[in-house]
Amino acid sequence: MTKWIFVTGGVASSLGKGVSGASIGKLLQLNGFSAAMAKFDPYFNVDPGTMNPYQHGEVYVASDGAETDLDLGYYERFLGMKTTKDNTNTSGDIYKTVIEKEIKGQYNGNTVQVIPHITDEIKNRINKFEGKVDIALIEIGGTVGDIEGLPFLEAIRQFTLEKGKGNALHIHLTLVPFIGAAMELKTKPTQHSVAKLRELGIMPDMIICRSEKHLDDDVKKKIALFCNVRKEAVMEATDCQSIYQIPEAFYKQGIDKLVMKILNLTPKKEFDTSWFDIIKKELTKTTRIAVIGKYTGMKDAYKSIAESLYLAGLHQGVKVEDVYFEAEDTDLINKIKGFDGILIPGGYGYRGVEGKISAITYARENNIPFFGICLGMQCAVIEAARNLAGIKDAASGEFDNNAKEQVIAMLNNQKTIVNIGGTQRVGEYSAKIKKNTLAYKLYGREDIVERHRHRYEFNPAYAEKLEKAGLKISAFHDNLPEIVEIENHPFFIGCQFHPEFTSSIDKPHPVFAGFVEACVKNHR
Ligand code: GLN
């Protein structure tokens, strides 16, 4: 039987419900339980696939190709779990299901309402985890008090009652602001938020207070009194240097012990605190990596890349300084001179592509470690076609549908794919790596499975010509080139897939690990 932990947020958004929940999940894993986490977002976009990265950060791709919120990246990185469509639900998606059922007549002519039809759909989706894991953590997006969040709170209230006492637990993550003028931490916003929650029939079992300062006993007592929890259940989450320190900060307060007590669980194994040492590894070396993209003003747009670089560095005792550059910057090459490595992430559209290509020429000719992901790999193919194979007009069909030399093209079978990502190749695909390649050295095996999200491909019609010119294809999915590299270069690799989505604290992705290692070696 699965036990349930619901995480709601109070006072303000962006307090870190995802990271807090994932940290608690990690502690429970370290106590021997299996844990999974899922998100329920009250907004009406059906999925974040088409949302502006400026507003919503990166689109995270789950294993089955679901295009999701970047919080799922934290679930995977912290818990080492594989997410799918089941781990992400939005109001848009939930209402769509209910409306489609209604149109098909599946409600037998009954009046369709928020309660019970929407709430039932929410509960069914939560209940998908029943029996699959020991503990399911459910994050409710938004803030208590949001109008669109009401059906979700009502659904989890019903769900908790149905599962019975001791089987479900509510954690409320809230903000306790420090008011400088009064030199005081203020509990009133939290009191209001919990009052709202209780009005809706949800009694929090634990309150985690985000604050700049430590909460003293009096503050905790006050929150306990006004919010109807025991003082021992008032926890704090003060700002940490790194989000990966949060599990330990929670462990020190006994959050996992209290969770297990409320859920009537006894640890399945002795807690291994050596896990915390990964995070505490001393970073004795530094490397600077230039990331060239389009949404550089906002780091969230490349969240998984930043985290993958950080985790790859962490395991090697290297502090990675990732600096983000605008591909359209006319002084780009001058600005990236002096960096130890160049990374070009995925993206859509022509804007900035010529800048990216010139940065690749620079990396290739000057032996600077280069790592291209998806569009970054496609740019590397165009670069090699133009400058190594002499195909001066080499282009991608994405930038010019009528281009003659489409070394990157939409292939015929691609045009007919209709699934979650429209005409895109999304989600996990297998690939076979050739031996005696950099890719094989990094992965240490031939068979890999990686996540995709793209519409265009390295056009196999050009494979032979480009290989002869020096761009080696080191992995294929059927006849589709998946990894390219350049020999006699310290590190030059491009992959059509997105390795940034599958790094975890315990296991950084091997291509990121190899890239960071090469950047350290190339330190200038
Ligand atoms: N725009 C390119 C394509 O659709 C690359 C996509 C990406 O980088 N995710 O093929």
Boltz pocket constraint, residues with backbone or C-beta under 6 A from the ligand:
constraints:
  - pocket:
      binder: B
      contacts: [[A, 345], [A, 346], [A, 347], [A, 348], [A, 349], [A, 373], [A, 374], [A, 375], [A, 376], [A, 398], [A, 453], [A, 454], [A, 455], [A, 456], [A, 457]]
      max_distance: 6.0
